[in-house]
Amino acid sequence: MAKKLTRSKLVKKLDSVFSQYIRQRDSEYGFCTCVTCGVQKPIKQMQNGHFITRSRYATRWDEENCGAQCIGCNMFKQGEQYKFSIYIDQKHYAGKADEILMKSNKTVKYTDQDLIELINTFKLKLNELN
């Protein structure tokens, strides 16, 4: 019988699969372009950047809240939130960043089963891209 993963391990696993999916989704020929500064780097040198911080569970695994970012923008420049909002509005439609911001303020409670289902969903999406 398989050992049941702890909640923190489920979140970590989901973060990992989701990050791989976002970077793969945003890549072309193994390279990603940073959504905030435009630098191009190999997929393994990029990160899954969040417009709204990962601490907000309502948008943590929201595909529209995320994009490939270089470590400079994501870590050292705290995600370049203003530039990220411009990118989101251009990619989707004017006002989308505001909608994501509003969504991020909602309280969301994920069960362990919800997390497992999200892991499986993003594994499937990742396999479809590969």
Beta strands, then each sheet from edge to edge (+ up, - down):
strand 1: 27-28
strand 2: 31-33
strand 3: 40-42
strand 4: 46-50
strand 5: 66-70
sheet 1: 1+ 2- 3+
sheet 2: 4+ 5-
end
